[in-house]
Amino acid sequence: MTDRTGSPGSRGLSDAAVELLEAIAYRAEAAGRLEPPGGAAVLRSIVEATVILFDAEAASIALFDRAADRLVFRVAAGEHGQGVVGLSIAPHEGVAGYVFSTGQPLAIADVAADPRFGSTAAERTGYVPRSLLAVPLMDDDDSLGVLEILDRRAPGGFGLREVELAGVFARQATVAIRATRLERDTALLVRDALRGLVAADDAPATDAVDELVAAATGGLAGDAGAPLWTLADLIGRLRAADPEDVTLLVDLLEVLVKRTERRRPGARPPASGPATR
């Protein structure tokens, strides 16, 4: 949870208000993680269309994970594309890292002869391309990730026209990423909701809102890899599970919750009764 020492208290913002917003923020973050990944579905459609249009062996999108400082391949399509999903590389590693860090597209006719190509990462996917085209996903001046297209089957490889077409697909991917991030930016949503309660020209009140939201949501980004969110992500993947499996999971979680409550200092004894419903 958030450390409440510092400016919020000095501005007269109560601990109760921070605690209330913390509860809202964590519930919103959990709900966002449990919702179907609509953004991923759009990105998957983009790489599938890319493979068809370019008549390529594979296409993939890698996104920058700021918390881990890694480029992570999120979606892929094509006969040889799936092996890359989940692979992460340093933001300056290989062709993808070069394009991400420089913000410049790159077409390579012979990857084996190019020193920027990361053969180690490619070998981990089970497929080493002969040629590739990579374009950055740019949001204003910020690079979000990279779209890669591997081994165009048509003669001629990747030329200027292909670079321009790939840029169109990259822009569509960027729009989808931006929309998804705005939907799931809990701090932004809470801040906008609270600002709606104060006058637009009331600068001190607006500053107080920003300060309060920062205090309540400051821990969300810092614990991006915390076990709690891993659990939420796993539960989200159970949406298509059989009802019996979901019931079993609920029973197991109730047992763990009661065990946690017993360990908490000053906690009351848990109510008697079976965990099952």
N, C-alpha and C positions, 0 to 999 in steps of 0.2 A: 504494500500500500504506500501511499504518498507520505513523504516527510512534510509535516505541516509547519515546521519552523520557518520563519522568514516573513516575507512581505505580506502574504494573505492576512495573517493575524494583525499586522500593523495597519491594514486598511479596514479593519473592523469586520472582516469576513469570518464567520463563525466556523468552528470545527464541524458542527452539525451540517452546515451547508456543503462543506467539502465532502463529508461522509456520504451525504445524499447523492451528490454528483458522482462520487466514486462508484456507488452501487449502480447508478444508471449507466455509467460508462462501461463497467465490466459486463453488465448484462447485454448492452448493445454490441460490445466486441464479441461476446460469445455467440449472440444471435447472428452476427455477420459471418462468423466462421461456420455456423451450422447451416446456413443457407446454401443452396446449390451454387457452385462457382460459375455464375453466368458469364463473367468475364473470360474465364478459361474456355467456355464453350465457343464464344466469339473468336478467340484467338485460334482455337482448333479449326474452326471453319475457314479462317484466313489461310492457315498453312495448307489445308486440304485444297483450297482453290488455287493456291500458289503452285502446288505440285501439278495440278491439271493444266493450268495455263502455260507453265514453263516446260511441261512434259519432262519433269525432273524425277530423279530417283528418290529424293527426300527434301523436306523443308522443315525448319524448326524455328522456334522463338525462344530466346534466352532473355530473362529479365534480371535486373540488378537487385540483389537482396542487400539493402544498406546495412542491416543489422549484422549480417554475416560477412559483409564485404566480399561477396561472391556473385558471379554470373551463374544463374541457375536455368537450365533448359526446362521450360514448363510444358510446352506442347510440341508435337511433331506429327508429320504425316508422310506418306510414301512408303514404298516397299522396304526401304532401309532406314526409316526415320525413327521408329519407336525406341531403339536402343539408347538414344541420347536423353530421353526424358528422365529427369531427376539428376542428371550429371551436373556438377558445379565446377567452375574453374575460377581462377583469380581474374580480376577485372582487366588485367593487362596480358592475359595468357592467350596464345593462339591467335587465329584470325578474328574470332569473335571478340576477344579482348582488345585487339588492335582497333577494330571498327568502333567498339563501344567507347574506348578511351579517347580516340581522335575525333569521333563524330563524322568520319568520312567513309563512304561506301568503298568496297574493294571487290574486284573480280579477278580471279586467278585461274589461268588456263591449265597450269600444271602445279598442283599443290605440293607434290613431292619435292619440287625444286625451289619452293618458296620458304625462306627461313622463318617466316611468321606463322607458318602452319604448325599446330601442336599435334604431332603424330601420336603422342602418348594418350591424350584425351580421346582422339579418334579411335585408337585401338581398343579402348575401354568400351566403346559402343558396339564393337563388332563389325564396323564398316568404315573403311578408309576411302574417302572420295578421291576422284581424279581431278575434278575441277569444282569450283564453288563461287558463289556470289553472296556477299554479306552486306547488308545495309543497316544503319543505326535506326533505332526508334527514338526520335527526337521530340521532346516536349518543350517548346520554346528553345532555350539554350541548354537544357538538361537532357542527357542521354539516359533513357530508361532501359534499353536493352538492344538486342540485335536480332534481325531476321536473316537466316541463312538458307540458301538454296543450293542443293548438291547435284552435280552431274546431270546437266541438261542433255537429254537424249538427241535432240535435234542437232544437225550439223551447224557449226559456227560458234557453239559455246555461248558464253555470256558477253554480249556487246553493250554498247551505250544504250540501245533501246531497252534491253533487259534490265539494266541498272535503273532506268527511269520507271519502268513498270514495277520493279521491286520497291521503289520508293513510294509508289502509290499504295501498295499493300502495307508497307511499313507505317504510313500515315494513318491508315484505317486501324491498324493494331494499336497505335498510340492513342487514338480517340477512345478505343474500347478500354484500354488500361486506365486512362485518365478518369473515365466515367466510373469504373469499378472502384478506383481509389477514393473518389469523392463520396461514393455511396457508403464506403466502409470507414471513412475518416470520422471516428466517433467524436474526437475533440472539435472538429469543424462543425458537426451537426449540433452538438450541445452549445457551442459558442453562438451559433446563429440563432438558435432558439432563445437563448437568454438575452441576446442583443435585441431581439424583437420586443422585449419587455421594457426596454429603456428608450428614452428619447434619442433620436438620431444625432442631435447636436450636443448630447450630454457626454462630453469626452471623459470626465472623471468616472462616470458610471460604466462607460464602455471599457475603460482601462481596468476597472475592478472586475468586470465580467471576464476579461481575458486572463487576469491573474487567477481568478477562482477556477476557471476551466483548466488552466495550466497545472494548478495544484492538484486537481482531482484526476486528471488524465495523464499526468507525467509518467506514471509507471507503466503505461500500456506499451509504449514502444520499447522500453528497456527490457521487458521480460517477454520479448517476442518468441523466444525459444523455450519458455517455461513449460514444465510438464502439464500445467493446467490447459494451455492452448493446444498442446499435443493431444490431450484427452478430448478437447472440444472438436478438433479436426477429425479424430477417429470416430467420434459419435456422429459427426456429420456424414461420414461415409456409410453409416448404417441405415440411411434413409430407405434403402431398398431391401433391408433385411426382413426375414420372416417375423411376424408378431411374437412368436415364442422366443426367438433370440433376443428381441428388444426387451421383453418382459424379464428374461434372465439377466440382462445387463442392468435393468433398473433394480432388481433384487440385490445384485452384487454391489451396486453403487450405494444403496441404502445401508448395507452392512458397513461399507467403508466410511460413510458419513457418520454413523453412530460411533464407530471406532475413533474417528477424529475428534468428535465431540467429547468423548470420555477422556481423551488425552489433553484437552484444552484446559488450562488452569482456571479453576473456579466454575467449571461447567457443571450443570445440573445432571443428575443421573438420567440416562435415556429412558424414555417411556417403554414399558413392557409391551410385548406383542410381537407377532411374527413379522419378518421383513417382507414377506410376499403379500401380494394384494389379492 
